Amino acid sequence: MSLKDGRDYLYLIWKEQESKRRYTVAELSKNAKYRFQYGHEIKLAMLAGFEPLIEFPDIDKIYESEALFSVFASRLPDPKRKGIDKILKKYNLQEYNAYELLKKSGARLPIDKLEFIDPILDDAEQKRDVYIAGTSFHLGCKGDLEHCSQAIRVLKGDILIFKMEPNNQYDEYAVQVLTQSNQLFGYLPRYLSKDISYLLVKNKNVICQVVENNYNADCIKVKITIKKDGIE
């Protein structure tokens, strides 16, 4: 859960097809009402080809609703569909909760490049599963990590290291992901880099552990654990 000023927040991320760059285009939050508003990268995303959602045409307006906006609810499985119990079990939900399902599943669809992510808005103890960005690119493997002689091998359970890269020309908050032997493996997704940089500057205990490595798909999934106490 990512709380700020008493509201639970999700970020809406848009992935540009050619560059694969992800933009934080909007925020969806929940308290007594649901609230949708475009985020700090909306104008950059529009320059890259993003178009405001039909249901929310004004990028400067704050939209509110008593119920989850239908455009987002429609991205979720119907609560009455066959096999819904298995879907809920997959996301560790005891009962159908549209907002929690949106948060845990990301609500990705094949028809667009949108997904929801649960941001890190404070230094409370929490965990996030994320995919490391740019692994094959930074190893020079051109999308084929499995058969690439230059590929750095990581195993499930391996601990990786975060290191800030303030001179990065694409992201001033860029965070490198390194192996224990200090080899550059990739980067944190941009939508988390600022939040994690803030924690690293404060010397918070942030642990990154490999939970899945699919070289065929260039997918290295890690679990980020933020400890409430300082460095151990």
Phi and psi in degrees as a GROMACS rama.xvg file:
@    title "Ramachandran Plot"
@    xaxis  label "Phi"
@    yaxis  label "Psi"
@TYPE xy
-115.642  101.144  SER-2
-101.984  140.105  LEU-3
-148.666  122.579  LYS-4
54.8861  37.6515  ASP-5
79.7486  5.06728  GLY-6
-112.974  145.013  ARG-7
-94.1856  123.328  ASP-8
-110.205  146.873  TYR-9
-127.874  147.888  LEU-10
-101.856  140.291  TYR-11
-98.3721  120.151  LEU-12
-107.931  136.319  ILE-13
-117.416  132.172  TRP-14
-104.736  118.458  LYS-15
-73.959  131.846  GLU-16
-62.0077  -49.1963  GLN-17
-75.8974  -49.8752  GLU-18
-81.7937  -18.051  SER-19
68.2871  9.46906  LYS-20
-72.3055  139.139  ARG-21
-104.87  132.547  ARG-22
-115.046  138.881  TYR-23
-83.7825  99.5332  THR-24
-92.98  -20.2651  VAL-25
-161.001  167.25  ALA-26
-124.163  134.64  GLU-27
-115.739  124.731  LEU-28
-129.767  161.964  SER-29
-141.424  132.677  LYS-30
-146.802  -116.764  ASN-31
-68.9014  -31.4366  ALA-32
-129.655  161.45  LYS-33
-85.0491  143.518  TYR-34
-135.274  134.096  ARG-35
-124.397  132.395  PHE-36
-151.019  147.815  GLN-37
-70.5992  150.246  TYR-38
-95.9781  -173.465  GLY-39
-70.9872  -15.8286  HIS-40
-104.99  12.2967  GLU-41
-61.2164  -42.6706  ILE-42
-69.168  -37.5743  LYS-43
-64.0338  -41.5595  LEU-44
-63.9452  -39.5017  ALA-45
-64.9435  -36.1193  MET-46
-64.7509  -27.4569  LEU-47
-89.7165  -0.876507  ALA-48
117.752  -3.04299  GLY-49
-71.3039  139.769  PHE-50
-114.958  133.273  GLU-51
-52.7193  146.664  PRO-52
-63.2704  141.426  LEU-53
-55.0604  -38.3457  ILE-54
-72.0534  -17.9351  GLU-55
-132.932  73.6752  PHE-56
-73.7015  -27.1635  PRO-57
-93.1427  113.396  ASP-58
-73.9696  -10.7502  ILE-59
-102.004  -1.06192  ASP-60
-95.6706  148.026  LYS-61
-100.854  122.114  ILE-62
-101.459  136.933  TYR-63
-128.777  153.376  GLU-64
-156.087  147.12  SER-65
-71.294  -32.6891  GLU-66
-114.279  164.14  ALA-67
-58.081  131.41  LEU-68
-52.5899  134.189  PHE-69
-60.4156  -31.9145  SER-70
-63.4342  -27.9643  VAL-71
-91.0658  -37.6734  PHE-72
-60.18  -32.9427  ALA-73
-70.8354  -13.1784  SER-74
-83.4531  -6.54258  ARG-75
-102.202  155.199  LEU-76
-64.7473  145.814  PRO-77
-63.4851  133.043  ASP-78
-62.6509  -15.8484  PRO-79
-100.69  2.17268  LYS-80
-69.8075  154.765  ARG-81
-67.1224  135.403  LYS-82
83.8426  11.5808  GLY-83
-62.5804  -30.2032  ILE-84
-61.7701  -37.7091  ASP-85
-67.7433  -36.871  LYS-86
-65.927  -44.5401  ILE-87
-63.579  -39.6393  LEU-88
-63.2463  -39.0573  LYS-89
-56.9636  -35.7257  LYS-90
-103.784  17.5923  TYR-91
56.5711  40.8074  ASN-92
-107.616  132.831  LEU-93
-80.1046  -28.0356  GLN-94
-147.716  165.195  GLU-95
-70.9259  121.053  TYR-96
-137.083  108.394  ASN-97
-58.2856  -43.9579  ALA-98
-67.1241  -42.5679  TYR-99
-67.2193  -35.8178  GLU-100
-68.3636  -37.1006  LEU-101
-60.9568  -42.9482  LEU-102
-67.472  -45.5443  LYS-103
-79.3553  -31.641  LYS-104
-91.6063  -25.744  SER-105
84.7401  -16.6244  GLY-106
53.8586  41.5826  ALA-107
-75.3307  143.341  ARG-108
-129.614  151.521  LEU-109
-72.0857  -11.8639  PRO-110
-86.6459  -10.3445  ILE-111
-149.23  -176.22  ASP-112
-116.529  39.6433  LYS-113
-106.875  147.361  LEU-114
-158.121  153.517  GLU-115
-97.1749  142.51  PHE-116
-131.559  152.878  ILE-117
-91.4688  107.487  ASP-118
-73.7863  173.494  PRO-119
-112.792  106.613  ILE-120
-107.22  -5.95569  LEU-121
-152.525  -179.108  ASP-122
-101.17  23.1186  ASP-123
-67.3838  157.389  ALA-124
-65.0727  125.64  GLU-125
-163.436  168.139  GLN-126
-135.821  147.836  LYS-127
-141.555  139.279  ARG-128
-99.3081  126.77  ASP-129
-140.473  164.001  VAL-130
-104.345  133.466  TYR-131
-69.7737  137.266  ILE-132
-93.8371  145.856  ALA-133
70.0179  25.7102  GLY-134
-63.9746  -50.3417  THR-135
-69.8152  -34.7525  SER-136
-62.1061  -47.0724  PHE-137
-75.4809  -16.133  HIS-138
-96.06  -1.59156  LEU-139
70.3184  29.3611  GLY-140
-99.6295  -2.93838  CYS-141
51.0162  43.4175  LYS-142
84.68  2.6856  GLY-143
-124.744  74.7887  ASP-144
-68.1527  -32.1461  LEU-145
-62.5027  -40.0857  GLU-146
-106.999  15.8387  HIS-147
-93.6517  122.863  CYS-148
-67.8581  -21.8268  SER-149
-85.4929  -9.05333  GLN-150
-61.8269  134.889  ALA-151
-86.1669  124.733  ILE-152
-89.7525  128.608  ARG-153
-123.433  148.345  VAL-154
-114.091  156.734  LEU-155
-56.9168  129.215  LYS-156
99.9618  -15.8575  GLY-157
-63.2508  142.471  ASP-158
-94.9146  127.768  ILE-159
-106.683  165.198  LEU-160
-116.655  139.798  ILE-161
-98.2692  139.011  PHE-162
-144.071  126.898  LYS-163
-70.3401  147.118  MET-164
-129.136  77.7904  GLU-165
-64.6214  -18.5663  PRO-166
-94.083  9.79997  ASN-167
-62.6269  128.02  ASN-168
-74.7955  -15.5262  GLN-169
-100.477  -24.2773  TYR-170
-152.174  111.56  ASP-171
-65.7782  -16.9246  GLU-172
-104.508  16.8173  TYR-173
-53.6599  138.415  ALA-174
-123.83  116.103  VAL-175
-72.6549  150.909  GLN-176
-114.531  118.308  VAL-177
-116.695  153.315  LEU-178
-78.8702  173.362  THR-179
-63.3116  -23.519  GLN-180
-91.5209  14.8525  SER-181
70.8191  27.6861  ASN-182
-91.5534  132.666  GLN-183
-68.1458  123.431  LEU-184
-109.413  -25.6735  PHE-185
165.044  -160.617  GLY-186
-134.282  154.501  TYR-187
-66.1597  146.746  LEU-188
-56.8283  144.677  PRO-189
-57.5633  -32.567  ARG-190
-68.8393  -11.661  TYR-191
-112.493  -11.7998  LEU-192
-61.8737  -42.0237  SER-193
-65.0372  -43.0029  LYS-194
-64.566  -44.05  ASP-195
-69.8881  -37.8296  ILE-196
-57.898  -42.1478  SER-197
-58.8342  -41.7698  TYR-198
-70.2388  -38.1625  LEU-199
-65.7404  -39.4243  LEU-200
-62.8135  -33.7932  VAL-201
-84.1957  5.27128  LYS-202
59.0455  36.5901  ASN-203
-77.6535  153.724  LYS-204
-84.2016  101.136  ASN-205
-115.029  116.424  VAL-206
-107.549  135.482  ILE-207
-121.307  118.095  CYS-208
-127.608  134.302  GLN-209
-69.1349  129.519  VAL-210
-117.251  -14.4386  VAL-211
-161.766  133.339  GLU-212
-131.982  104.344  ASN-213
-109.892  92.1532  ASN-214
-67.3852  -30.1959  TYR-215
-60.197  -39.145  ASN-216
-98.1854  5.13154  ALA-217
55.1992  44.1193  ASP-218
-120.847  112.186  CYS-219
-114.712  106.951  ILE-220
-94.4128  133.135  LYS-221
-127.573  157.207  VAL-222
-108.131  122.309  LYS-223
-97.2834  122.388  ILE-224
-115.359  125.595  THR-225
-107.811  116.696  ILE-226
-87.6109  140.857  LYS-227
-69.3041  -34.0518  LYS-228
-77.2012  173.275  ASP-229
-76.1002  -165.504  GLY-230
-61.889  134.66  ILE-231
